[in-house]
Amino acid sequence: MLLRRPAVLIAIALLALTGLGGALVAQMESGERGILPIDSSGTLEITGIHVDVGGKDAYSARYAGWRIAQREGFKALWAKMNKRPASEAPSLSDSTLDNLVSSIVVEREQIGPNRYIATLGVLFDRTRAGELLGLAGEVRRSAPMLLIPVLVSGGTATSVELRNPWQRAWAQFRTSQSAIDYVRVSGLGVDPLLVNAAQTRRPGRGWWRNVLDLYGAANILVAEVRLDRLYPGGPSKAEFVARFGPDGRTLGSFELTARNSEDLPRMMNEGVQRMDEIFVQALAAGIVRGDPDLIIQPPPPPKEEEVAPIAPLIQPTVVQVLVTERGDAGAVAQSVAQIRGLAGVIWVTQAPLPGGGVNLAVNFRGDIHALGSLIASRGWAVTNRGGILYVTRGAAPGVNATP
């Protein structure tokens, strides 16, 4: 028995480590962050359409259910956009609806041999359906608002530091149908450091200016939910609070319940819809608006300084120069180098002359008279003969023109 006890202890230790390892893996999985918001700029969505239809087979029943969802979805979306009963919505043919519908979103479905029961959502193309829905004109929207979703559960407040159902509900929200221009963060990169639950409790505007400038927003909206679970996986109750600005001004609150963990996403999606309504009502009342004190103003443009007019550039001229200096090759090369270094000389090409000297083609920014005067000022005798400069080194300076 004494020999078996260490083996038993080792087995218990391995089981404990295995359990700890599983807990660590679970913690790492729940610790993943980053939920990219969906792009809803080109679609209009209606959700929660319940269908229950039969057919000769499962495919026919499902196809008929989707047809019904398109018809009821358009009427429900028309009623929502126009604030009127769905019975007054126009009835469109299935072929017309096929051109307006972008996709069908399956929220929940049960498929039988000849029956289809589902809860569906319908996405309509905004460009095609906008006129029929009464959205031909431009919709007044707010200034860009940085949205910070905060979930308080088990006494711990988190925003985008960890993935949670509240952040996911906002990421899946179709913002194109709202009058609020939401700026939603994904939780990737530096988002958890700049936009987190602790940041929402800081009223200092200095830090907020930098954060809002980075995300291109004009103010802050905080969507906070306090989630209380009766037991893990069981019923839960949530209190939703809408806040505005760095000071956390409360705009409204409400409570919702979920039957179990599977019903939690439905509750969060409903909470997003109702919280958006609170923000829109505050916008209509003139409460939700951009704050000039939170916007970094660009520096004033520099004063225009008077710039002196630029003198027009003198067009270059190619002048033929004959250096008649007699001597060794070194003296000739020195003379050519001095002409190359004259102000206004762009380039010089040379060819040797019989009996000594050199024939130069000088590209000079100026005319032949200016070049002759410049060479003469260096102590050479210059003679202009028919547009060709004859240069002799060591003679008395001067420029002679011979017709």
C-alpha positions in Angstrom: 0.0 0.0 0.0 2.8 2.3 0.7 4.2 1.7 -2.7 0.9 2.5 -4.4 0.3 5.8 -2.6 2.9 7.8 -4.6 1.3 6.5 -7.8 -2.1 7.7 -6.5 -0.8 11.1 -5.6 0.8 11.4 -9.0 -2.4 10.5 -10.7 -4.3 13.1 -8.7 -1.7 15.7 -9.5 -2.0 14.9 -13.3 -5.8 15.2 -13.1 -5.5 18.5 -11.3 -3.1 19.8 -13.9 -5.3 18.6 -16.7 -8.3 20.4 -15.2 -6.2 23.5 -14.8 -5.0 23.2 -18.4 -8.6 23.0 -19.6 -9.5 26.1 -17.5 -6.6 28.0 -19.0 -7.6 27.0 -22.6 -11.1 28.0 -21.9 -9.9 31.3 -20.5 -7.8 31.9 -23.6 -10.7 31.1 -25.9 -12.9 33.5 -24.1 -10.1 36.0 -24.0 -10.0 36.4 -27.8 -10.9 39.9 -28.9 -11.8 41.6 -32.1 -15.3 41.6 -33.8 -15.4 43.5 -37.1 -18.6 45.5 -37.5 -20.6 44.6 -40.6 -20.8 47.1 -43.4 -24.5 48.0 -43.8 -24.2 51.2 -45.8 -25.9 49.6 -48.8 -28.7 47.5 -47.2 -31.9 47.9 -45.2 -32.8 45.1 -42.8 -35.9 43.8 -41.2 -35.7 41.0 -38.7 -38.0 38.7 -36.7 -40.3 37.5 -39.5 -41.9 34.2 -38.4 -43.0 31.8 -41.1 -44.7 28.4 -40.9 -45.5 26.9 -44.2 -45.9 23.4 -45.8 -45.0 22.0 -49.1 -44.7 18.8 -51.1 -41.1 18.4 -49.9 -38.6 20.2 -47.7 -37.1 22.3 -50.5 -40.6 23.5 -51.7 -41.6 24.4 -48.2 -38.4 26.4 -47.6 -38.7 28.2 -50.9 -42.3 29.1 -50.0 -41.3 30.3 -46.6 -38.6 32.6 -48.0 -41.2 34.0 -50.5 -43.5 34.8 -47.6 -40.6 36.4 -45.7 -39.9 38.7 -48.6 -43.5 39.9 -48.8 -44.0 40.4 -45.1 -40.5 41.9 -44.7 -41.1 44.6 -47.3 -44.4 45.6 -45.7 -42.9 45.6 -42.2 -39.9 47.7 -43.4 -42.2 50.1 -45.2 -44.3 50.6 -42.0 -41.2 51.1 -40.0 -39.8 53.7 -42.3 -43.0 55.6 -42.9 -44.5 55.3 -39.3 -47.7 53.9 -40.7 -49.6 50.5 -40.4 -48.2 47.7 -42.5 -51.7 47.2 -44.0 -51.2 50.4 -46.0 -47.9 49.2 -47.5 -48.0 48.6 -51.3 -48.2 45.0 -52.5 -45.3 44.0 -54.8 -45.0 41.0 -57.0 -42.5 38.3 -56.2 -40.4 39.1 -59.3 -40.1 42.7 -58.1 -39.2 41.7 -54.6 -36.5 39.3 -56.0 -34.8 42.4 -57.5 -35.1 44.3 -54.3 -33.9 41.6 -51.8 -30.2 41.4 -51.3 -30.2 38.3 -49.0 -32.2 36.2 -46.5 -30.8 35.9 -43.0 -31.8 32.7 -41.2 -32.1 33.5 -37.5 -33.7 30.1 -36.6 -35.2 27.4 -38.7 -36.7 23.9 -38.4 -37.0 21.9 -41.7 -39.3 18.9 -41.9 -40.1 16.5 -44.8 -42.9 18.8 -45.9 -42.9 21.7 -43.5 -40.7 24.7 -42.8 -40.8 26.8 -39.6 -38.3 29.6 -39.2 -37.5 33.1 -38.0 -36.0 35.1 -40.8 -34.5 38.4 -41.6 -34.5 40.1 -45.0 -31.9 42.5 -46.4 -33.1 44.9 -49.1 -30.8 46.7 -51.4 -30.9 50.4 -50.3 -30.5 51.8 -53.8 -33.3 49.8 -55.4 -35.8 49.7 -52.5 -35.2 53.2 -51.2 -37.6 55.0 -53.5 -40.4 52.4 -52.9 -39.8 52.7 -49.2 -40.1 56.5 -49.2 -36.3 57.1 -48.8 -35.7 59.0 -52.0 -34.5 62.1 -50.1 -31.5 62.4 -47.9 -31.9 61.3 -44.3 -30.6 63.7 -41.7 -27.9 62.1 -39.6 -25.9 63.1 -36.6 -22.3 64.0 -36.4 -20.0 61.0 -36.1 -20.4 59.4 -32.7 -17.9 57.1 -31.1 -19.9 54.1 -29.7 -18.5 52.3 -26.6 -20.4 49.2 -25.6 -19.9 48.3 -21.9 -20.9 45.0 -20.4 -21.0 44.6 -16.6 -21.3 41.0 -15.6 -20.2 39.4 -12.3 -19.0 42.7 -11.0 -16.5 43.2 -13.9 -17.0 45.8 -16.6 -15.6 45.2 -20.1 -15.9 46.9 -23.4 -13.9 45.6 -26.4 -11.1 44.1 -24.3 -12.7 40.7 -24.6 -15.3 39.3 -27.0 -18.8 39.4 -25.4 -22.4 39.2 -26.7 -23.0 42.9 -26.2 -20.2 43.9 -28.5 -21.3 41.3 -31.0 -24.8 42.6 -31.1 -23.5 46.1 -31.9 -21.1 44.8 -34.5 -24.1 43.1 -36.3 -26.4 46.1 -36.0 -27.4 47.6 -39.4 -26.4 51.3 -38.7 -27.6 52.5 -42.2 -31.2 52.6 -40.9 -30.4 54.8 -38.0 -30.1 58.6 -37.8 -27.0 58.2 -35.7 -23.7 58.0 -37.5 -22.0 55.4 -35.3 -18.3 54.9 -35.3 -17.8 51.3 -34.1 -14.5 49.9 -33.0 -13.6 46.3 -33.6 -11.4 45.6 -30.5 -8.3 44.9 -32.6 -5.0 46.7 -32.4 -4.9 49.6 -29.9 -8.7 49.7 -29.4 -8.7 47.9 -26.0 -6.1 50.5 -24.7 -7.9 53.6 -25.9 -11.6 52.5 -25.8 -12.4 50.5 -22.7 -14.8 50.4 -19.8 -12.4 52.4 -17.5 -12.1 55.1 -20.1 -15.9 55.8 -20.1 -15.5 57.0 -16.4 -12.9 59.7 -17.2 -14.5 63.1 -17.8 -11.2 64.8 -18.7 -11.5 66.3 -22.1 -7.8 66.4 -22.9 -7.5 62.6 -23.4 -10.9 62.4 -25.2 -9.8 65.0 -27.8 -6.9 62.7 -28.8 -9.1 59.6 -28.9 -11.9 61.2 -30.9 -9.4 62.7 -33.3 -7.9 59.3 -33.9 -11.3 57.7 -34.7 -12.8 60.7 -36.5 -15.7 61.3 -34.1 -17.2 64.4 -32.6 -18.6 63.0 -29.4 -19.2 59.8 -27.3 -22.1 57.4 -26.9 -21.8 54.8 -24.1 -24.2 51.8 -24.3 -24.0 50.1 -21.0 -25.7 46.8 -19.9 -25.7 45.2 -16.5 -26.2 41.5 -16.8 -27.4 39.3 -13.9 -27.7 35.5 -14.3 -29.8 33.4 -12.0 -27.3 30.6 -12.6 -24.9 29.7 -15.4 -26.8 28.9 -18.5 -30.1 29.8 -16.9 -32.4 32.9 -17.0 -30.8 36.3 -17.0 -32.0 39.9 -16.4 -30.3 42.9 -17.9 -30.6 46.6 -17.3 -29.6 48.8 -20.3 -28.5 52.4 -19.8 -27.7 54.9 -22.6 -25.2 57.6 -21.8 -23.8 60.6 -23.8 -20.6 62.6 -23.7 -17.5 62.4 -21.5 -19.6 63.3 -18.4 -21.8 60.3 -18.9 -25.2 62.0 -19.1 -27.9 59.4 -18.8 -30.4 59.5 -21.8 -32.6 56.6 -20.8 -32.8 53.0 -19.5 -34.9 49.9 -19.7 -34.8 46.2 -18.7 -35.0 43.0 -20.6 -34.9 39.3 -19.8 -33.6 36.1 -21.4 -34.9 32.6 -20.8 -31.5 31.0 -21.0 -28.1 31.3 -22.7 -29.5 30.5 -26.1 -32.0 33.4 -25.7 -29.2 35.8 -24.7 -28.3 36.9 -28.3 -32.0 37.7 -29.0 -32.1 39.9 -25.8 -28.9 41.7 -26.8 -30.1 42.4 -30.3 -33.4 43.8 -29.0 -31.4 45.9 -26.5 -29.4 47.4 -29.4 -32.6 48.3 -31.2 -34.2 50.0 -28.2 -31.0 51.8 -27.3 -30.7 53.1 -30.8 -34.2 54.5 -30.5 -33.1 56.3 -27.3 -30.1 57.8 -29.1 -32.3 58.9 -32.0 -34.8 60.6 -29.8 -32.0 62.4 -28.0 -30.7 63.5 -31.4 -34.2 64.9 -32.4 -34.3 66.7 -29.0 -31.0 68.4 -29.8 -29.1 66.6 -27.0 -26.9 64.3 -29.0 -24.6 66.6 -31.0 -21.0 67.2 -31.7 -18.9 69.1 -29.1 -16.5 71.7 -30.5 -14.4 71.4 -27.3 -13.7 67.8 -28.1 -12.5 68.5 -31.7 -8.9 69.4 -32.3 -9.0 72.5 -34.5 -6.5 72.6 -37.4 -3.9 75.3 -37.1 -4.6 78.5 -39.0 -3.2 78.7 -42.5 0.1 80.5 -42.7 0.1 84.1 -43.8 0.8 84.6 -47.5 4.2 86.3 -47.9 4.9 88.5 -50.8 7.1 86.8 -53.2 9.4 88.8 -55.4 8.8 88.2 -59.1 11.1 85.8 -60.6 13.2 87.1 -63.4 12.6 85.3 -66.7 15.3 82.8 -67.5 17.6 83.6 -70.3 17.5 81.0 -73.1 20.9 79.3 -73.6 22.8 79.8 -76.8 25.5 77.7 -78.4 28.6 79.8 -79.3 31.6 78.7 -81.3 34.9 79.6 -79.5 38.3 79.1 -81.1 41.1 79.1 -78.5 44.2 80.0 -80.6 46.6 79.6 -77.7 49.8 77.9 -78.7 51.6 75.7 -76.2 51.5 72.3 -74.8 48.4 70.2 -74.3 48.3 71.0 -70.6 48.0 74.7 -71.2 45.2 74.1 -73.7 43.4 71.9 -71.2 43.7 74.5 -68.5 42.2 77.1 -70.8 39.2 74.9 -71.6 38.7 74.2 -67.9 38.6 77.9 -67.1 36.0 78.5 -69.8 33.9 75.6 -68.5 33.9 77.2 -65.0 32.5 80.6 -66.3 29.2 81.6 -64.8 26.3 80.8 -67.2 28.2 78.0 -69.1 26.0 74.9 -69.2 28.2 72.5 -71.2 31.3 72.6 -73.5 32.4 70.3 -76.2 35.8 70.5 -77.8 37.8 69.4 -80.9 41.5 70.0 -81.5 42.7 72.4 -84.1 45.7 71.8 -86.5 48.9 73.4 -85.2 47.5 73.7 -81.6 44.5 75.3 -80.0 41.0 73.9 -79.7 37.6 74.5 -81.3 34.9 74.8 -78.6 31.1 74.7 -78.7 29.9 76.5 -75.6 26.3 76.2 -74.4 26.0 79.6 -72.7 23.0 81.1 -70.9 23.1 84.4 -72.8 24.2 85.8 -76.2 27.6 85.8 -77.9 28.4 89.4 -76.8 27.9 88.5 -73.1 30.1 85.4 -73.4 32.8 87.5 -75.1 32.8 90.1 -72.4 32.9 87.4 -69.7 36.0 85.7 -71.3 37.7 89.1 -71.8 37.2 89.9 -68.1 39.4 87.0 -67.3 42.4 88.6 -69.1 42.1 87.2 -72.6 41.9 89.0 -75.9 38.6 88.2 -77.7 37.7 88.9 -81.3 34.2 88.4 -82.7 34.5 87.4 -86.4 31.2 86.6 -88.1 29.7 85.0 -84.9 32.8 83.1 -83.9 34.8 84.1 -80.9 38.6 83.9 -81.3 40.3 83.8 -77.9 44.0 84.5 -77.4 45.5 84.1 -73.9 48.0 86.5 -72.5 47.1 89.5 -74.7 45.6 92.7 -73.5 41.9 92.3 -72.5 39.2 93.5 -74.8 36.5 92.4 -77.3 37.0 93.4 -80.9 34.3 92.9 -83.4 35.3 92.3 -87.0 32.6 92.2 -89.6 
